[in-house]
Amino acid sequence: MDIDKTTYAEIAAMINSDESPVGIDAKKTHVYIIHKLHQIEERLIALEKRMETDAG
């Protein structure tokens, strides 16, 4: 995965947890992933609607 260093650092800081044995907050991590998947889903729906309109 090709992520620029700034973005990587921002995400790492956001999900970091000093209290976790693995170093990340699992809840924050899952919420972030689900949020991003939801954004992708919304974009796909919008693209599908646009394609239907263009084809119609």
Distance bins in CASP14 RR format, pairs under 12 A and 6 or more apart:
PFRMAT RR
TARGET T0000
AUTHOR 0000-0000-0000
RMODE 2
METHOD distances of the structure
MODEL  1
1 7 0 0 0 0 0 1 0 0 0 0 0
1 8 0 0 0 0 1 0 0 0 0 0 0
1 11 0 0 0 0 0 1 0 0 0 0 0
2 8 0 0 0 0 0 1 0 0 0 0 0
3 9 0 0 0 0 1 0 0 0 0 0 0
3 10 0 0 0 0 1 0 0 0 0 0 0
3 11 1 0 0 1 0 0 0 0 0 0 0
3 12 0 0 0 0 1 0 0 0 0 0 0
4 10 0 0 0 0 1 0 0 0 0 0 0
4 11 0 0 0 0 0 1 0 0 0 0 0
5 11 0 0 0 0 0 1 0 0 0 0 0
5 12 0 0 0 0 0 1 0 0 0 0 0
6 12 0 0 0 0 0 1 0 0 0 0 0
6 13 0 0 0 0 0 1 0 0 0 0 0
7 13 0 0 0 0 0 1 0 0 0 0 0
7 14 0 0 0 0 0 1 0 0 0 0 0
8 14 0 0 0 0 0 1 0 0 0 0 0
8 15 0 0 0 0 0 1 0 0 0 0 0
9 15 0 0 0 0 0 1 0 0 0 0 0
9 16 0 0 0 0 0 1 0 0 0 0 0
10 16 0 0 0 0 0 1 0 0 0 0 0
10 32 0 0 0 0 0 1 0 0 0 0 0
11 24 0 0 0 0 0 1 0 0 0 0 0
11 28 0 0 0 0 0 1 0 0 0 0 0
11 29 0 0 0 0 1 0 0 0 0 0 0
11 32 1 0 0 1 0 0 0 0 0 0 0
11 33 0 0 0 0 0 1 0 0 0 0 0
11 36 0 0 0 0 0 1 0 0 0 0 0
12 23 0 0 0 0 1 0 0 0 0 0 0
12 24 0 0 0 0 1 0 0 0 0 0 0
12 25 0 0 0 0 0 1 0 0 0 0 0
12 28 0 0 0 0 0 1 0 0 0 0 0
12 29 0 0 0 0 0 1 0 0 0 0 0
12 32 0 0 0 0 0 1 0 0 0 0 0
13 23 0 0 0 0 0 1 0 0 0 0 0
13 24 0 0 0 0 0 1 0 0 0 0 0
13 25 0 0 0 0 0 1 0 0 0 0 0
13 28 0 0 0 0 0 1 0 0 0 0 0
13 32 0 0 0 0 0 1 0 0 0 0 0
14 24 0 0 0 0 1 0 0 0 0 0 0
14 25 0 0 0 0 1 0 0 0 0 0 0
14 28 1 0 0 1 0 0 0 0 0 0 0
14 29 0 0 0 0 1 0 0 0 0 0 0
14 31 0 0 0 0 0 1 0 0 0 0 0
14 32 1 0 0 1 0 0 0 0 0 0 0
14 33 0 0 0 0 0 1 0 0 0 0 0
14 35 0 0 0 0 0 1 0 0 0 0 0
14 36 0 0 0 0 0 1 0 0 0 0 0
15 22 0 0 0 0 0 1 0 0 0 0 0
15 23 0 0 0 0 1 0 0 0 0 0 0
15 24 1 0 1 0 0 0 0 0 0 0 0
15 25 1 0 1 0 0 0 0 0 0 0 0
15 26 0 0 0 0 1 0 0 0 0 0 0
15 27 0 0 0 0 1 0 0 0 0 0 0
15 28 1 0 1 0 0 0 0 0 0 0 0
15 29 1 0 1 0 0 0 0 0 0 0 0
15 30 0 0 0 0 1 0 0 0 0 0 0
15 31 0 0 0 0 1 0 0 0 0 0 0
15 32 1 0 0 1 0 0 0 0 0 0 0
15 33 0 0 0 0 1 0 0 0 0 0 0
16 22 0 0 0 0 0 1 0 0 0 0 0
16 23 1 0 0 1 0 0 0 0 0 0 0
16 24 1 0 0 1 0 0 0 0 0 0 0
16 25 1 0 0 1 0 0 0 0 0 0 0
16 26 0 0 0 0 0 1 0 0 0 0 0
16 28 0 0 0 0 1 0 0 0 0 0 0
16 29 0 0 0 0 1 0 0 0 0 0 0
16 32 0 0 0 0 0 1 0 0 0 0 0
17 23 1 0 1 0 0 0 0 0 0 0 0
17 24 1 0 1 0 0 0 0 0 0 0 0
17 25 1 1 0 0 0 0 0 0 0 0 0
17 26 0 0 0 0 1 0 0 0 0 0 0
17 27 0 0 0 0 1 0 0 0 0 0 0
17 28 1 0 0 1 0 0 0 0 0 0 0
17 29 0 0 0 0 1 0 0 0 0 0 0
18 24 0 0 0 0 0 1 0 0 0 0 0
18 25 0 0 0 0 1 0 0 0 0 0 0
19 25 0 0 0 0 1 0 0 0 0 0 0
19 26 0 0 0 0 0 1 0 0 0 0 0
19 27 0 0 0 0 0 1 0 0 0 0 0
19 28 0 0 0 0 0 1 0 0 0 0 0
20 26 1 0 0 1 0 0 0 0 0 0 0
20 27 0 0 0 0 1 0 0 0 0 0 0
20 28 0 0 0 0 1 0 0 0 0 0 0
20 29 0 0 0 0 1 0 0 0 0 0 0
22 29 0 0 0 0 1 0 0 0 0 0 0
23 29 0 0 0 0 0 1 0 0 0 0 0
24 30 0 0 0 0 0 1 0 0 0 0 0
24 32 0 0 0 0 0 1 0 0 0 0 0
24 33 0 0 0 0 0 1 0 0 0 0 0
25 31 0 0 0 0 1 0 0 0 0 0 0
25 32 0 0 0 0 1 0 0 0 0 0 0
26 32 0 0 0 0 0 1 0 0 0 0 0
26 33 0 0 0 0 0 1 0 0 0 0 0
27 33 0 0 0 0 0 1 0 0 0 0 0
27 34 0 0 0 0 0 1 0 0 0 0 0
28 34 0 0 0 0 0 1 0 0 0 0 0
28 35 0 0 0 0 0 1 0 0 0 0 0
29 35 0 0 0 0 0 1 0 0 0 0 0
29 36 0 0 0 0 0 1 0 0 0 0 0
30 36 0 0 0 0 0 1 0 0 0 0 0
30 37 0 0 0 0 0 1 0 0 0 0 0
31 37 0 0 0 0 0 1 0 0 0 0 0
31 38 0 0 0 0 0 1 0 0 0 0 0
32 38 0 0 0 0 0 1 0 0 0 0 0
32 39 0 0 0 0 0 1 0 0 0 0 0
33 39 0 0 0 0 0 1 0 0 0 0 0
33 40 0 0 0 0 0 1 0 0 0 0 0
34 40 0 0 0 0 0 1 0 0 0 0 0
34 41 0 0 0 0 0 1 0 0 0 0 0
35 41 0 0 0 0 0 1 0 0 0 0 0
35 42 0 0 0 0 0 1 0 0 0 0 0
36 42 0 0 0 0 0 1 0 0 0 0 0
36 43 0 0 0 0 0 1 0 0 0 0 0
37 43 0 0 0 0 0 1 0 0 0 0 0
37 44 0 0 0 0 0 1 0 0 0 0 0
38 44 0 0 0 0 0 1 0 0 0 0 0
38 45 0 0 0 0 0 1 0 0 0 0 0
39 45 0 0 0 0 0 1 0 0 0 0 0
39 46 0 0 0 0 0 1 0 0 0 0 0
40 46 0 0 0 0 0 1 0 0 0 0 0
40 47 0 0 0 0 0 1 0 0 0 0 0
41 47 0 0 0 0 0 1 0 0 0 0 0
41 48 0 0 0 0 0 1 0 0 0 0 0
42 48 0 0 0 0 0 1 0 0 0 0 0
42 49 0 0 0 0 0 1 0 0 0 0 0
43 49 0 0 0 0 0 1 0 0 0 0 0
43 50 0 0 0 0 0 1 0 0 0 0 0
44 50 0 0 0 0 0 1 0 0 0 0 0
44 51 0 0 0 0 0 1 0 0 0 0 0
45 51 0 0 0 0 0 1 0 0 0 0 0
45 52 0 0 0 0 0 1 0 0 0 0 0
46 52 0 0 0 0 0 1 0 0 0 0 0
46 53 0 0 0 0 0 1 0 0 0 0 0
47 53 0 0 0 0 0 1 0 0 0 0 0
47 54 0 0 0 0 0 1 0 0 0 0 0
48 54 0 0 0 0 0 1 0 0 0 0 0
48 55 0 0 0 0 0 1 0 0 0 0 0
49 55 0 0 0 0 0 1 0 0 0 0 0
49 56 0 0 0 0 0 1 0 0 0 0 0
50 56 0 0 0 0 0 1 0 0 0 0 0
END
